[in-house]
Amino acid sequence: MPEDDGALTRREPLQVPSPGTLFRDTGHGDRVGEFRGVAGPYWSLRPVGGGVEWEAEPEWVRALTPAERLSVENALRNLRSSRGGL
């Protein structure tokens, strides 16, 4: 097993989640997105609140902690509120 030099380490792939499940993509700068589906060996994630999907390697993706999920959900509610309830 290689030594941990502080670089990102790959995790075991996760089972395919339900669409809409929130994840952090450690392979793309810790971006947070919601799971949209599978594209070949990749998972398609979409920014919370909308935007362009990106492909993530499942082994670099991790589930949000309860505190992270609450923070993202609150930010999304605030965004929707500022857009007039969209």
Buried (B, 14 or more C-beta within 10 A) or exposed (E): EEEEEEEEEEEEEBEEBEEEBBBBBBBBEEBBBBBBEEEEEBBBBBEBBEEEBBBBBBBBBBEBEEEBBEEBEEEBEEEEEEEEEE
